[in-house]
Amino acid sequence: MKQALLVAMLVFCVAGVATAQIGLKSIGGGVGYIGASFEGVDANGNPTTETLGGFAIGVGANLGELTPGLYLMPEIGYWTTSKDFGQDVSWSLSNFAINGNVHYRFPSGAVTPYVGGGLGINFVSSTVKVPTVTIPGFGTFGGETKGSETRLGINLLGGASYALNPSMSIGGQFRYVIASDFNHFMILATFSHALGM
């Protein structure tokens, strides 16, 4: 399913590039809040879901219109979240993402709402820290354990931008990312600067 979506997105983008005016039109970024949901089990073996909050940041570009109103918007992003369980036990998670999104804009004056979507490659890293315990004759246990995974994500987003002047815009964006067992949402304050203005 995910491979079919990736192929369909690639075909769509290649077809659009053939008829579009593609080039670097603007650069921008955003900062905000990440809420990541994790599935697990409790002490009794019952399924649980927990949401942790953290910090998100990203930078991106507008590469122009694929078709009227539909813009190619690649970006990179980073977010991190953590939980302290007490007794020197903690868990942290971070994600570096490379995203290929499209935005469909609804021109309406100084404020421009948009919706969009795309695919992303998520490089997820986790760290678990527990107290170190040495048991004579058996060795030392605990400390820090790290792991990493790569996941394909589906990005669903919407927002609006406000033109401060012909070259500078600010705005807000809500995004939901479907990425297996760590789906997450972001609320971002955004900005962009048009080039060649």
C-alpha positions in Angstrom: 0.0 0.0 0.0 2.7 2.5 1.0 4.8 1.5 -2.1 1.8 2.1 -4.3 1.3 5.6 -2.8 4.9 6.4 -3.3 4.8 5.4 -6.9 1.6 7.3 -7.5 3.1 10.4 -5.9 6.2 10.1 -8.0 4.3 9.7 -11.3 2.1 12.6 -10.4 5.1 14.9 -9.6 7.0 13.9 -12.8 3.9 14.5 -14.9 3.4 17.8 -13.3 7.0 18.9 -13.7 6.7 18.3 -17.4 4.2 21.1 -17.8 5.0 23.3 -14.8 7.3 26.3 -14.1 9.5 24.6 -11.5 12.3 26.6 -9.7 13.1 27.9 -6.3 10.3 30.5 -5.6 10.6 30.9 -1.8 12.2 29.5 1.3 10.8 29.3 4.8 10.3 27.3 7.9 8.4 26.7 11.0 8.6 26.0 14.8 6.0 24.5 17.1 4.6 21.7 19.1 4.7 18.0 18.4 2.3 15.5 19.9 3.4 11.9 19.3 1.2 8.9 20.1 2.7 5.6 21.1 1.1 2.2 21.4 2.1 -0.3 24.1 0.8 -2.5 26.8 0.3 -1.9 30.5 1.4 -4.1 33.4 -1.7 -6.3 32.9 -1.0 -6.8 29.2 -3.8 -4.5 28.0 -3.1 -2.3 25.0 -2.5 1.4 25.8 -1.8 4.6 23.9 0.1 7.5 25.3 0.7 10.9 23.8 3.9 12.9 24.6 4.5 16.5 23.7 7.7 18.1 22.4 9.4 20.6 20.1 9.4 20.7 16.3 11.3 22.7 13.8 11.6 22.6 10.0 12.8 24.4 6.9 11.5 24.1 3.3 11.1 25.6 -0.1 8.4 26.4 -2.6 9.5 25.0 -6.0 6.6 26.4 -7.9 3.3 25.3 -9.4 2.8 21.8 -10.7 -0.7 22.8 -12.0 -2.6 26.0 -11.2 -2.9 26.3 -7.4 -0.9 23.1 -6.6 2.6 23.8 -5.3 5.6 21.5 -4.8 6.9 22.0 -1.2 9.8 19.8 -0.2 11.1 20.2 3.4 13.2 18.7 6.2 12.1 18.6 9.8 13.2 17.6 13.2 11.3 16.9 16.4 12.1 15.6 19.8 10.0 14.4 22.8 10.8 12.6 26.1 9.4 11.2 29.3 11.0 11.1 32.8 9.7 8.1 34.8 11.6 9.1 38.0 14.2 7.1 39.8 16.7 8.1 37.0 14.7 6.3 34.4 13.9 8.2 31.2 13.0 7.7 27.6 13.5 10.1 24.7 12.6 10.0 21.0 13.6 12.1 18.1 12.8 12.2 14.4 14.6 13.6 11.4 12.2 13.7 8.4 12.7 14.4 4.6 9.2 15.3 3.2 7.9 15.7 -0.3 4.6 17.6 0.0 2.2 19.5 -2.2 0.0 22.4 -1.1 -3.2 23.4 -2.8 -3.8 27.1 -2.2 -7.1 28.9 -2.2 -6.2 32.5 -3.1 -8.4 35.0 -1.2 -6.4 38.2 -0.7 -3.8 38.7 2.0 -4.8 35.5 3.8 -4.3 32.3 1.7 -5.6 29.1 3.2 -4.3 25.8 1.9 -4.5 22.0 2.3 -1.9 19.5 1.3 -0.3 16.1 1.7 2.7 14.1 0.8 5.1 11.4 1.8 8.1 11.5 4.2 11.0 9.3 5.2 11.3 9.4 9.0 14.6 8.5 10.7 13.6 7.8 14.2 16.0 7.5 17.2 15.2 6.5 20.7 17.2 6.4 23.9 16.3 4.6 27.2 18.3 5.4 30.4 18.1 3.3 33.5 20.3 3.3 36.6 23.4 1.2 36.4 23.5 -1.8 38.8 26.6 -4.0 39.4 25.9 -7.5 40.6 29.1 -9.3 41.8 29.7 -12.3 39.7 27.2 -11.4 37.1 28.3 -8.0 35.8 26.9 -4.5 35.3 23.4 -3.9 34.0 21.5 -0.8 33.0 22.9 2.5 31.6 21.9 3.9 28.3 20.4 1.9 25.3 19.9 3.5 21.9 18.0 2.3 18.9 16.9 3.6 15.5 14.4 2.9 12.7 13.4 4.3 9.3 9.7 4.7 8.6 7.6 5.9 5.7 5.1 8.5 6.7 1.9 9.9 5.1 1.6 13.7 5.7 -1.8 15.3 5.9 -1.8 19.1 6.5 -3.7 22.4 6.3 -3.1 25.9 7.2 -3.1 29.5 6.1 -0.5 32.2 5.3 -0.8 36.0 5.7 1.2 38.3 3.4 3.0 41.0 5.4 4.4 42.4 2.2 5.1 41.1 -1.4 8.1 39.0 -0.2 7.3 38.0 3.4 4.5 35.8 4.8 3.7 34.4 8.2 1.1 31.7 9.0 0.1 28.6 10.9 -0.2 25.0 10.0 -1.7 21.8 11.5 -0.2 18.5 10.3 -1.0 14.9 11.0 1.6 12.2 10.1 0.6 8.5 9.8 3.7 6.5 10.4 2.8 3.0 11.7 2.9 2.9 15.6 4.1 6.4 16.2 1.5 8.6 14.5 2.0 12.3 15.4 0.6 15.8 14.9 2.2 19.2 14.8 1.0 22.7 15.3 3.5 25.1 13.7 4.0 28.8 13.4 5.4 29.3 9.8 7.1 32.0 7.7 8.3 32.3 4.1 10.4 34.7 2.1 9.9 35.0 -1.6 13.0 35.0 -3.8 13.5 37.4 -6.7 11.1 40.0 -5.3 
